[in-house]
Amino acid sequence: NTAISACQHGQHWDIALELLRSMESRGLQPNVISYNAVLSSCKGRRWQHALDLLRTMQEQSVTPSVVTYNAAISTCQKAAQWEAAISLQQAMQVTSLVPDEITCSTIIS
């Protein structure tokens, strides 16, 4: 998780994603923190990767958190994909997660 987080700060989404896959291939189960770090590294143009990663996360039975959705919403917002961002906010509410200040400010910005 530490290595993935380091990639997040350098916006090296491709390395972060490879590290996540490496965990899986070594029999380690990525958790919500692992996925959140990779999602946070998917800035702007990588919004589709963020959505794919969110789906993968759910397929792997890793429950997304508010932070997870905020990272995906932020990525969509930075790519001017406001419809996807709003859709994520709605999906978040369907799963009984309550949008926080970050969610709301990202959606309206």
Secondary structure, DSSP 8 states (H G I E B T S, - for coil): -HHHHHHHHHT-HHHHHHHHHHHHHTT----HHHHHHHHHH--GGGHHHHHHHHHHHHHTT----HHHHHHHHHHHHHTT-HHHHHHHHHHHHHTT----HHHHHHHH-
